[in-house]
Amino acid sequence: MEASVETRKPSFVRDWLLTVDHKKIGIMYGIACLLFFFVGGACALIIRTELLTPGMPDFVKSPDFFNQMFTMHGSIMIFLFMIPMLTAAFGNYLVPIMIGAHDMAFPRMNNLAFWLFILGGAVFISSFYFGMPDIGWTAYPPYSIQTQGLGLDIWITGVHILGLSSILGSINIIVTVFNMRAPGMTFNRLPLYVWSSLITSFIQLFGTPALAGAITTLLFDRHFGTHFYDAAAGGDPMLYQHLFWFYSHPAVYIMVLPAMGIVSEIIPVFARKPIFGYHAIAYSSVAIGFLGFLVWAHHMFVAGMPLASGVPFMVTSMIIAVPSAIKIFNWLATLWRGANWYATPMLFVTLGFIGLFTIGGISGIYLAAVPIDMHMHDTYFVVAHFHYVLFGGSMMAVLGGIFYWFPKITGRIYNEKMGLWVFWLYFIGTNLTFFPMHYIGMKGMPRRVFDYQQGLQMANDIATYGSYLIGFSAILMVVTMGVALRAGAKAPANPWGGQTLEWTVSSPPPEHNFIEMPYVTAAPYEFGEPPQEKYTAKKSFGA
């Protein structure tokens, strides 16, 4: 008589919380990042609601609380949402399966990095309840040294933990890409998202220690009697700015390069054409990664730096626009005469990312010029530029990537009409919110100030109503995903007709990704006739 083998389903803790499956870790990163996004977004809505009317605070309880909202909004959106969403959530899920690997090189370290991220986020958020000062997300001395309370110290601790998580994650991706590619997967056959993720990981690995050094020495100045940034004792506050921006300007490309990789994955699939200039797009990512470390001081033109020192950074800030422009022209060339299908992911990366990122990039070229930056610095013009790059650009790519890989991750098809509503509400809301800020910035309205001239109220009102529209679109996105998970049709293995390896397996993929090791014989993005799956998916969307 054969012995019966009892198979028990693993508990939720073992199956998810302690998992070493890169796909489940990527999903947990994504859910956590979206939760932090709503917290940071709530801070932004509080700021915009206060700016509906000029004068003394009438919505928030005090000017200090208003500025604390700026600190929490900026810190959460950068450290807890945009960076981990693009590098850890998408990176964890996609990189191994795109290169034909069964998992990350260091699965247990991958799980550790995730829980460090959760710990760092919890510490980070708790700083608000311990009296987080109004230091922005930059914590410039001398004010950050003089301010009292535990809030800033806890904030610094949270940044340290998040930085450690980021370094562990970047090491994992670098080793995975170098050592675990499928046979035939040469570097010139890597999917473009993998290229962007690899370069981003190097930026994280080399840049994050500079930020750690800056905030550690800041903590020493606050509590251990050192004088790194105390000008009265021979220190130099500008040293902190150099260290901070040596990380934080490359961090902009940490938030942009993976987004560009997502765009490079989606456009050829929906254009039914091979990507135009594969090597130009791949190697321009390398150029951005290198040049990103040579432009940091353009944030410091008004910090007391000699004008002659600013000119080289002005030049490099303009040069770095070239590899970004190369990507944009290659994407447009891919779209030219393509069989373009403007489903939700395609709209997010074309009209969304390419359109709005280009606006942000052009205003960035203006701000790279020393005389213009001196006039515009710390005004809402800078806020508009920054948000068109990251919220109009990178966030569009994030949403496009979510909709694009949603059938693969969940095995369910979302409702296309609801997806289109999410896009248009988000697109219109983003432009209503941030485009007027160019005008109010040119009129001299400084950021992080609750009052403004009466003549700027209409522009501020438009921006506030636009922010409400963005908030509504974010809620609608969650509803769309929830409806799809509950009642969506089952997704085929390849609903879009993609040509990268993740589309060769079932939706969702098996635990170890591939039943047999794939063998790669050609570069990705080689398209023939659109497969039948595309039309099946399109029909089931009701499009």
C-alpha positions in Angstrom: 0.0 0.0 0.0 1.4 3.4 -1.0 1.9 5.9 1.7 -0.3 8.9 1.3 1.6 12.2 1.3 -0.2 15.1 2.9 0.5 18.3 1.1 -0.1 21.3 3.2 -0.4 24.8 1.7 2.2 27.0 3.3 1.0 29.6 5.7 0.7 33.3 4.6 3.8 34.1 6.7 6.0 31.5 5.0 4.4 31.9 1.6 4.7 35.7 1.5 6.4 37.5 4.4 9.3 35.1 4.5 9.4 34.3 0.8 12.6 34.4 -1.3 10.6 34.4 -4.6 11.7 37.6 -6.4 8.2 38.0 -7.9 6.4 38.0 -4.5 9.0 40.3 -3.1 8.5 42.6 -6.0 4.7 42.6 -5.5 5.1 43.3 -1.8 7.4 46.2 -2.6 4.8 47.5 -5.1 1.9 47.3 -2.5 4.0 49.0 0.2 5.2 51.8 -2.2 1.6 52.5 -3.3 0.5 52.7 0.4 3.3 55.2 1.0 2.3 57.1 -2.2 -1.2 57.7 -0.7 0.3 59.0 2.5 2.7 61.4 0.6 -0.2 62.3 -1.7 -2.4 63.2 1.3 0.4 65.6 2.5 0.4 67.2 -1.0 -3.4 67.7 -0.9 -3.1 69.4 2.5 -0.5 71.8 1.1 -2.6 72.6 -2.0 -5.8 73.0 0.0 -4.1 75.6 2.2 -2.9 77.4 -0.9 -6.5 77.9 -2.2 -6.6 81.3 -0.5 -3.8 83.7 0.4 -3.2 85.1 3.9 -2.7 83.4 7.2 -3.2 79.6 7.5 -6.9 78.9 7.4 -6.8 75.1 6.7 -3.7 73.9 8.6 -3.2 74.7 12.2 0.0 76.6 11.9 2.8 77.7 9.5 5.1 75.1 11.1 2.6 72.3 10.3 2.3 73.6 6.7 6.1 73.3 6.3 6.2 69.9 8.0 3.8 68.7 5.3 6.4 69.8 2.7 9.1 67.8 4.6 6.9 64.7 4.8 5.6 64.9 1.2 9.0 65.3 -0.4 10.7 62.7 1.7 8.0 60.1 1.3 7.5 60.5 -2.4 11.3 60.2 -3.1 12.6 57.8 -0.5 9.5 55.6 0.0 7.7 55.7 -3.3 9.4 56.7 -6.5 12.9 55.2 -5.9 11.8 51.9 -4.4 8.8 51.6 -6.8 11.0 51.8 -9.9 14.1 50.0 -8.7 12.8 47.5 -6.2 9.2 46.7 -7.2 9.6 46.6 -10.9 13.3 45.6 -10.7 12.6 42.6 -8.5 9.7 41.3 -10.5 11.1 41.9 -14.0 14.9 41.6 -14.1 15.3 37.9 -13.3 12.5 36.7 -15.6 13.6 39.1 -18.4 17.1 37.6 -18.5 16.0 34.0 -18.1 17.0 33.5 -14.5 15.0 31.5 -11.9 15.5 34.1 -9.2 17.8 36.8 -7.9 21.4 36.0 -7.2 20.9 36.4 -3.4 17.3 35.5 -2.6 17.6 35.8 1.2 19.3 39.1 1.0 16.5 40.2 -1.3 14.0 39.5 1.5 16.2 41.2 4.0 16.3 44.3 1.8 12.5 44.4 1.6 12.1 44.2 5.4 14.7 46.9 5.9 12.7 49.0 3.5 9.5 48.5 5.6 11.5 49.2 8.9 13.0 52.3 7.4 9.6 53.5 6.2 8.1 52.9 9.6 10.9 54.8 11.3 10.7 57.5 8.7 6.9 58.1 9.1 7.2 58.0 12.9 9.6 61.0 12.8 6.5 63.2 12.2 5.1 62.3 15.6 8.3 63.1 17.4 8.3 66.7 16.1 9.7 66.6 12.6 11.0 70.1 11.9 10.3 72.0 8.7 13.6 71.2 7.0 12.3 70.2 3.6 13.6 66.9 2.3 17.1 68.3 2.1 17.8 69.0 5.8 20.2 71.9 5.1 22.5 73.1 7.9 22.8 75.3 9.9 19.0 75.2 10.6 19.0 71.4 10.8 21.8 71.6 13.4 20.1 74.2 15.5 16.6 72.7 15.5 15.5 70.8 18.6 13.7 67.5 19.1 14.0 63.8 18.2 12.1 64.2 14.9 15.1 65.0 12.7 17.3 62.3 14.4 14.6 59.7 13.7 14.3 60.9 10.1 18.1 60.5 9.7 17.9 57.0 11.1 15.1 56.1 8.7 17.2 57.4 5.7 20.1 55.3 6.8 18.0 52.1 7.0 16.5 52.9 3.6 19.9 53.5 2.1 21.1 50.1 3.4 18.1 48.5 1.8 18.8 50.3 -1.5 22.5 49.2 -1.5 21.6 45.6 -0.9 19.0 45.7 -3.7 21.5 47.3 -6.1 24.1 44.7 -5.4 21.6 41.9 -6.0 20.5 43.3 -9.4 24.1 43.9 -10.6 25.2 40.3 -9.6 22.0 38.8 -11.1 22.5 40.5 -14.5 26.2 39.7 -14.7 26.0 36.1 -13.6 22.6 34.7 -14.2 21.6 35.5 -17.7 20.2 32.6 -19.8 22.4 31.0 -22.5 22.6 33.4 -25.5 21.5 36.4 -23.5 24.4 38.7 -24.3 24.5 42.3 -23.1 23.5 43.4 -26.6 20.4 41.2 -26.3 19.3 42.5 -22.9 15.8 44.0 -22.7 16.1 47.8 -22.4 14.5 47.8 -19.0 17.3 45.5 -17.7 19.8 47.9 -19.2 18.2 50.8 -17.3 17.9 48.8 -14.1 21.6 47.8 -14.2 22.8 51.3 -14.7 20.5 52.6 -12.0 21.9 50.0 -9.6 25.4 51.3 -10.2 24.2 54.8 -9.4 22.7 53.6 -6.2 25.8 51.7 -5.2 28.1 54.6 -5.8 25.9 57.5 -4.8 24.1 56.3 -1.6 27.3 56.4 0.6 27.6 60.1 -0.1 24.2 60.7 1.4 25.0 58.5 4.3 28.2 60.5 5.0 26.2 63.8 4.8 23.5 62.8 7.3 25.9 61.0 9.6 28.2 64.1 10.0 25.0 66.1 10.4 24.0 63.9 13.3 27.5 64.2 14.8 27.2 68.0 14.6 23.9 67.8 16.4 24.9 65.5 19.3 28.7 64.8 19.4 30.3 68.3 19.4 31.8 68.1 15.9 31.8 71.2 13.6 31.6 69.8 10.1 29.0 72.4 9.1 29.4 75.1 11.8 30.8 78.1 10.1 31.5 79.8 13.4 33.9 77.0 14.4 35.6 76.6 11.0 33.1 74.3 9.4 31.4 74.8 6.0 27.6 74.4 5.5 28.2 74.1 1.8 30.1 70.8 2.3 26.8 69.3 3.3 25.2 70.5 0.1 28.0 69.1 -2.0 27.6 65.7 -0.3 23.8 65.7 -0.4 23.5 66.7 -4.1 26.3 64.3 -5.1 23.8 61.6 -4.3 20.5 63.5 -4.8 21.0 64.7 -8.4 22.0 61.2 -9.5 18.9 60.1 -7.5 16.9 62.0 -10.1 18.2 59.5 -12.7 17.5 56.7 -10.3 13.9 57.8 -10.6 14.1 58.4 -14.4 16.2 55.7 -16.0 14.0 52.7 -14.9 11.0 54.8 -16.1 12.7 55.2 -19.5 13.3 51.4 -19.5 9.6 50.8 -19.0 8.8 53.2 -21.9 11.3 51.3 -24.1 9.5 48.0 -23.3 6.0 49.3 -24.0 6.4 51.4 -27.2 7.7 48.7 -29.6 5.0 46.2 -28.4 2.1 48.6 -29.1 3.8 50.0 -32.3 4.4 46.4 -33.6 7.9 47.5 -34.6 11.4 46.7 -33.4 12.7 49.5 -31.2 14.5 52.1 -33.3 18.2 52.5 -32.2 18.4 49.7 -29.6 22.1 50.3 -29.0 21.7 54.1 -28.9 19.0 53.8 -26.2 21.1 51.3 -24.2 24.3 53.2 -24.3 22.7 56.5 -23.7 21.6 55.1 -20.3 25.3 54.4 -19.6 26.0 58.0 -20.6 23.3 59.3 -18.3 24.6 57.2 -15.4 28.1 58.7 -15.9 27.1 62.3 -16.5 24.6 62.2 -13.6 27.6 62.4 -11.2 29.0 65.5 -12.9 26.1 68.0 -12.5 25.2 68.1 -8.8 26.3 71.7 -8.1 23.8 73.2 -10.4 21.5 73.1 -7.3 24.0 75.4 -5.6 24.3 78.4 -7.9 22.8 80.7 -5.2 24.5 79.0 -2.3 27.6 81.3 -2.3 29.6 79.3 -4.8 31.9 81.4 -7.1 30.3 82.1 -10.5 33.4 80.6 -12.2 32.7 77.3 -10.4 29.2 77.2 -11.5 29.9 77.5 -15.3 31.3 73.9 -15.7 28.2 72.5 -14.0 26.0 74.7 -16.2 27.7 73.1 -19.2 27.4 69.5 -17.9 23.8 70.1 -17.0 23.0 71.0 -20.6 25.1 68.1 -22.0 23.2 65.5 -20.0 20.0 66.5 -21.9 21.6 65.0 -25.0 21.3 61.3 -24.1 17.8 61.9 -22.9 16.9 63.5 -26.2 18.5 60.5 -28.0 16.0 58.3 -26.3 13.0 60.5 -27.1 13.9 60.7 -30.8 14.4 57.0 -30.9 11.0 56.4 -29.3 9.4 58.8 -31.8 11.1 57.0 -34.7 9.7 53.7 -33.4 6.2 55.2 -33.4 6.6 56.6 -36.9 4.5 54.6 -39.3 4.0 51.9 -36.7 0.7 49.9 -36.2 0.2 52.0 -33.1 -2.5 50.7 -30.7 -3.2 53.4 -28.1 -4.3 51.2 -25.2 -3.9 52.5 -21.6 -0.2 51.6 -21.2 0.7 53.1 -24.6 -1.1 56.4 -23.7 0.8 56.6 -20.4 4.2 56.3 -22.0 3.6 58.3 -25.2 1.3 61.2 -24.5 2.1 60.9 -20.8 5.8 60.2 -20.3 7.2 61.5 -23.6 5.0 64.6 -23.7 5.3 65.7 -20.0 8.9 64.6 -19.5 9.9 66.7 -22.5 8.2 69.8 -21.0 10.1 69.2 -17.7 13.4 68.6 -19.6 13.1 71.9 -21.5 12.5 73.9 -18.3 15.5 72.0 -16.9 17.7 73.4 -19.6 16.5 76.9 -18.7 17.3 76.3 -15.1 20.8 74.9 -16.0 21.8 78.5 -17.0 23.3 80.3 -14.1 21.6 83.7 -14.6 18.1 82.1 -15.0 18.6 79.8 -12.1 19.6 82.7 -9.8 16.3 84.4 -10.7 14.1 81.2 -10.5 15.8 79.4 -7.6 13.4 78.3 -4.8 10.4 79.5 -6.7 7.4 77.5 -8.0 9.1 77.4 -11.4 11.5 74.9 -9.9 8.6 72.9 -8.4 6.9 72.8 -11.8 10.1 71.6 -13.5 10.8 68.9 -11.0 7.2 67.6 -11.0 7.0 67.6 -14.8 10.1 65.4 -14.8 9.1 63.0 -12.0 5.3 63.2 -11.6 4.5 64.0 -15.2 7.4 61.7 -16.5 8.4 58.9 -14.1 5.0 58.5 -12.5 3.4 58.2 -16.0 5.8 55.4 -16.7 5.0 53.7 -13.4 1.3 53.7 -14.1 2.0 52.6 -17.7 4.1 49.7 -16.3 1.4 48.7 -13.8 -1.2 48.5 -16.5 1.2 46.8 -18.9 2.4 44.0 -16.6 -0.8 43.7 -14.6 -2.1 40.7 -16.6 1.2 39.0 -16.3 1.5 39.6 -12.5 -2.1 38.8 -11.6 -3.3 36.6 -14.4 -6.3 38.9 -14.8 -7.4 41.4 -17.5 -8.4 44.9 -16.3 -11.2 46.9 -17.8 -9.8 49.0 -20.6 -12.4 51.8 -20.3 -11.6 52.2 -16.7 -7.9 52.3 -17.5 -8.5 55.1 -20.0 -10.5 57.1 -17.4 -7.5 56.7 -15.1 -5.1 58.0 -17.7 -7.2 61.0 -18.8 -8.0 62.1 -15.3 -4.3 61.8 -14.3 -3.0 63.5 -17.4 -5.4 66.5 -17.2 -5.0 66.8 -13.4 -1.2 66.8 -13.7 -1.2 69.6 -16.3 -3.7 71.6 -14.3 -1.7 71.2 -11.2 1.9 71.9 -12.4 1.6 74.0 -15.5 0.4 77.1 -13.7 3.3 76.8 -11.3 5.6 78.0 -14.2 3.7 81.3 -14.2 3.5 81.8 -10.4 7.2 80.9 -10.1 8.1 83.5 -12.8 6.0 86.0 -10.7 8.3 85.3 -7.8 6.2 83.1 -5.5 8.6 81.1 -3.3 8.0 77.5 -2.5 7.3 76.3 1.1 5.4 79.6 1.9 1.7 79.6 2.8 1.0 83.1 1.6 1.1 84.8 -1.8 0.0 87.9 -3.7 -3.7 88.3 -4.4 -3.1 88.3 -8.1 -1.8 84.7 -8.0 -4.9 83.2 -6.5 -6.5 82.0 -9.7 -3.4 80.1 -10.8 -3.1 78.6 -7.3 -6.8 77.6 -7.4 -6.4 75.9 -10.7 -3.3 74.0 -9.3 -5.3 72.9 -6.3 -8.3 71.7 -8.2 -5.9 69.8 -10.5 -4.4 68.1 -7.5 -7.8 66.9 -6.4 -8.2 65.4 -9.9 -5.0 63.5 -9.5 -6.1 62.2 -6.2 -9.4 61.0 -7.7 -7.5 59.3 -10.5 -5.3 57.5 -8.0 -8.3 56.2 -6.2 -9.9 55.1 -9.5 -6.7 53.2 -10.4 -7.0 51.2 -7.2 -10.7 50.5 -7.9 -9.8 49.4 -11.5 -7.2 47.0 -10.2 -9.6 45.7 -7.5 -12.4 45.1 -9.9 -10.0 43.2 -12.3 -8.7 41.0 -9.5 -12.2 40.1 -8.4 -14.0 39.8 -11.7 -11.5 40.3 -14.6 -11.2 37.7 -17.3 -8.3 35.3 -17.2 -5.3 36.7 -19.0 -3.5 34.6 -21.6 0.3 34.1 -21.4 0.9 37.0 -23.9 -2.0 39.4 -24.1 0.0 42.2 -25.8 2.2 40.1 -28.1 5.4 41.1 -26.2 8.7 39.6 -27.3 10.7 39.6 -24.1 11.0 36.4 -22.0 8.4 37.2 -19.3 5.7 36.8 -22.0 6.8 33.3 -22.9 5.5 31.8 -19.6 2.1 31.6 -18.1 0.2 34.5 -16.4 1.1 34.6 -13.6 4.5 32.9 -14.0 5.4 29.6 -12.3 7.4 29.8 -9.0 10.8 29.3 -10.7 9.8 31.3 -13.8 10.7 28.7 -16.5 10.0 25.0 -16.8 13.1 24.7 -19.0 16.0 27.0 -19.3 15.4 29.4 -22.3 18.0 29.8 -25.0 18.1 33.3 -26.5 19.0 33.5 -30.2 18.0 37.1 -31.1 17.7 40.5 -29.7 14.2 41.4 -28.3 11.6 43.5 -30.0 11.6 41.6 -33.3 8.0 41.6 -34.3 6.1 39.8 -37.0 2.4 39.8 -37.5 0.4 40.7 -34.3 -0.5 37.5 -32.5 -4.1 36.4 -32.0 -3.7 37.0 -28.2 -3.6 40.7 -28.8 -7.0 40.7 -30.4 -8.4 38.4 -27.8 -7.3 40.8 -25.1 -8.5 43.8 -27.0 -11.9 42.3 -27.4 -12.2 41.3 -23.8 -11.3 44.8 -22.7 -14.4 46.1 -24.6 -12.1 48.5 -26.5 
